[in-house]
Amino acid sequence: MHVDHLGASSLAIINNWWHMPRTKAVFGHVFQVPPFPQDSGPYNISWFEVGDGLRPEVLKLRLDKENATLPRFLPGGHWQAETSTLPELHKWWAIPLSMSLVMAFRPEPCAAIFLGSQPS
């Protein structure tokens, strides 16, 4: 959806090891929702886990949050059922996350860190 204009077919998603189960549930679903770019199918996704450097008490809080929220994002959870079409997914993605996405945007090509595409 947001990478279609780049012609990307392979994506590399990098996240902390403790956040990877929810990351896989969310992005695995996001990049399976049709329609796909013309003449392509679902994306090929590679997952890369990295360390966190968190203090043990902070890590415990993060893990508690992840464990509490993961079920709603897994297949069979209500989030995937509520975002089964591109308009539904876009509404979920754009409204609550728009400010954080805008704040995180940088004009330099940092997208190459998590996005792989074949040059045309």
C-alpha positions as CSV (number, residue, x, y, z in Angstrom):
1,M,0.0,0.0,0.0
2,H,2.5,2.6,1.0
3,V,5.4,1.0,-0.8
4,D,3.6,0.1,-4.0
5,H,4.7,3.3,-5.7
6,L,8.3,2.2,-5.2
7,G,7.9,-1.0,-7.1
8,A,9.1,-3.0,-4.1
9,S,8.4,-6.7,-4.0
10,S,10.8,-7.8,-1.3
11,L,10.7,-6.2,2.1
12,A,13.1,-6.5,5.0
13,I,11.5,-5.6,8.3
14,I,13.8,-5.0,11.3
15,N,12.7,-4.8,14.9
16,N,13.6,-5.7,18.4
17,W,13.4,-9.4,19.2
18,W,10.8,-8.8,21.9
19,H,8.5,-6.8,19.5
20,M,8.9,-9.2,16.6
21,P,5.8,-11.4,17.2
22,R,3.5,-8.4,17.0
23,T,5.5,-7.0,14.2
24,K,5.1,-10.2,12.2
25,A,1.4,-10.3,12.9
26,V,0.8,-6.7,11.9
27,F,3.1,-6.4,8.8
28,G,2.4,-10.0,7.7
29,H,-1.2,-9.1,7.5
30,V,-0.7,-5.6,6.1
31,F,1.3,-6.9,3.1
32,Q,-1.2,-9.6,2.4
33,V,-4.2,-7.3,1.9
34,P,-5.1,-6.9,-1.8
35,P,-5.0,-5.3,-4.2
36,F,-1.4,-5.8,-5.0
37,P,0.6,-3.6,-7.4
38,Q,0.0,-4.4,-11.0
39,D,1.5,-7.7,-12.2
40,S,2.6,-8.8,-8.8
41,G,1.4,-10.9,-5.9
42,P,2.0,-10.7,-2.2
43,Y,5.2,-9.3,-0.9
44,N,8.2,-11.4,0.0
45,I,9.1,-10.4,3.6
46,S,12.3,-11.1,5.5
47,W,12.4,-10.6,9.2
48,F,15.4,-9.5,11.2
49,E,15.6,-9.3,14.9
50,V,18.0,-7.0,16.7
51,G,18.9,-6.6,20.4
52,D,17.4,-4.0,22.6
53,G,19.8,-2.7,25.2
54,L,16.9,-2.2,27.6
55,R,17.4,-2.4,31.4
56,P,15.7,-5.6,32.8
57,E,12.9,-3.7,34.4
58,V,12.1,-1.8,31.2
59,L,12.2,-5.0,29.2
60,K,9.8,-6.6,31.5
61,L,7.3,-3.7,31.0
62,R,7.7,-4.0,27.3
63,L,7.2,-7.8,27.3
64,D,4.1,-7.4,29.5
65,K,2.6,-5.0,27.0
66,E,3.5,-7.2,24.0
67,N,2.0,-10.2,25.6
68,A,-1.2,-8.4,26.5
69,T,-1.7,-6.9,23.0
70,L,-0.5,-9.6,20.7
71,P,-3.7,-11.8,20.7
72,R,-5.8,-9.1,19.0
73,F,-3.3,-8.8,16.1
74,L,-2.9,-12.5,15.5
75,P,-4.9,-14.4,12.8
76,G,-8.3,-14.9,14.3
77,G,-8.0,-11.8,16.4
78,H,-10.4,-8.9,15.9
79,W,-7.8,-6.5,14.3
80,Q,-7.2,-8.7,11.2
81,A,-10.9,-9.2,10.8
82,E,-11.5,-5.5,11.0
83,T,-8.8,-4.7,8.4
84,S,-9.4,-7.2,5.7
85,T,-9.7,-4.6,2.9
86,L,-7.4,-1.9,1.8
87,P,-9.8,0.9,2.8
88,E,-10.3,-0.6,6.3
89,L,-6.6,-1.0,6.7
90,H,-5.8,2.4,5.5
91,K,-8.3,4.0,7.9
92,W,-6.7,2.1,10.8
93,W,-3.2,2.9,9.6
94,A,-3.6,6.5,8.6
95,I,-5.6,8.0,11.5
96,P,-4.0,6.8,14.7
97,L,-0.5,6.6,13.3
98,S,-0.4,9.6,11.0
99,M,1.3,11.9,13.5
100,S,3.9,9.4,14.5
101,L,4.6,8.6,10.8
102,V,5.0,12.3,10.0
103,M,7.2,12.9,13.0
104,A,9.4,9.9,12.0
105,F,9.7,10.9,8.3
106,R,13.2,12.0,7.2
107,P,13.9,13.2,3.6
108,E,17.1,11.2,3.4
109,P,16.8,7.6,2.0
110,C,16.4,5.9,5.4
111,A,13.7,3.7,4.0
112,A,16.5,1.5,2.5
113,I,17.0,0.3,6.1
114,F,13.8,-1.7,6.1
115,L,12.6,-1.7,2.5
116,G,14.2,-3.6,-0.4
117,S,13.3,-3.1,-4.0
118,Q,14.6,-4.1,-7.3
119,P,15.7,-1.1,-9.3
120,S,14.0,-0.8,-12.7
